[in-house]
Every structure is written in C-alpha cells, then in structure tokens.
Amino acid sequence: MNARRILIILGGIYHDFEGFAGAMRRVLEKAGHTVEATYDLDTLLTLDQGLYDVVLSYTSFSRHREGRDDTHPETLSPAQTDSLVRWVRSGGALLGVHSATVSGAPNPALTALWGGLFVEHPPQFSFMVYPMRHRHPITADVDAFAVKDEFYIQDYDPAVNVHMVALDRGVAHPMVWTRMEGEGRVAYIAPGHHEGIWNLEPFQRLVLQAIDWLTE
C-alpha cells in the first residue's frame, strides 16, 4: 500500500464530523497515509498545487434548520465546485462517505461528479450490505455485513458501477459505487452515520481499498 496524502473535508448538519475525522485518522494513519481534516472548504481551491492525492468528503450540506442560526454552507460554492471538478478530471481521486451526496441547494455539477444525489432515508434500522457477484478491487475480501444505519435512498446515474447493494421493502439500492470523471476516479460508500459503523472491519477495508483503487 502506497502512502497517500488525504484531505478530509467536513461540514454541514446532523452528523458527527469530528468523530468521523478522528476515526478515519486512526485508520488511515495506521495504514501509513497522512491526513488533514478541515471545515475550510476553500482548501479545495488549492488542489491544483499538488498537496493532496485524495479528497475524502464527509459533508452534509443542506438548508439551515428552522429557528437555528446556522452558518454552514448549503453546498459548495461555484468556485469550490469548479476547482474540485477540474482537479478530478485531470487525474484526481475523490472518495465520498455517507452524507457526501447530500446537497440542499441545487448543484448539478457536484451531483454529476458524485454520480448520485441523496433523496431520503427512513429511521435507522438493521440491514445487510451485499457485494455484487462480479467483485471490484474496493470490495475484495469484503463479504456481506450487517449495519444499523441510515438507509440512504438516492437518485443515481444508471451509468455508475455498483459494487454493493442493500434491500429496503423489496428494492435493491446501491451502497457502494464508482465512476470515472475524465482522467480521474470517484468512489462512494453510503453506510457511515456513526461510530459503530466506522469501527467495523468491513467498512474500514472498503475505505482503505477505495483509496488504493482511486490512486492506482
């Protein structure tokens, strides 16, 4: 495994961003990677300086909660979005976890980059996450595993490559997918709302193998 420089971007509402950053720092640094975590989304404007190999997004951008004086953004700014898209297209590596596909304000370019957009989730419940028959490097040695999590229902581009699914009310929904964007790569992992999932060996393996695939 080659050491990679990973930028974790955080921010939004409803999620334990500090907890996620801490959990991922432990996993990623143990694997030899270097990690920088930030809420400063303007860091995305510096991607062309070659400081990072992977951008890992654990964000939950949405409209401000009624009655709260929230100051978080509702989505990436046009300049931040453009910088991220250009960087990925030129060979960058983008990994989204869980709420990265949430965006309250319309941002078609960001939605297209991810290959999907969060729609809704029912109350947390226990479900199985299943690998597809044809394995991908991200899901190598990852068998079906159980989680109690927010089950993300999403609008997604049928052109994405789906590698794991889960069932809700008789319908299969993608839980892990990848796509190409120009010369770069994008991967997305839907489970990941809380510490119980971040500490699962299959989840950690997915994250580490996603980083390997994104940067190979």
Secondary structure, 3 states (H helix, E strand, C coil): CCCCEEEEEEEECCCCHHHHHHHHHHHHHHCCCEEEEECCHHHHHHHHHCCCCEEEEEEEECCCCCCCCCCCCCCCCHHHHHHHHHHHHCCCEEEEEHHHHCECCCCHHHHHHHCEEEEECCCCEEEEEEECCCCCHHHCCCCCEEEEECCCEEEECCCCEEEEEEEECCEEEEEEEEEEECCEEEEEECCCCCHHHHCCHHHHHHHHHHHHHHCC
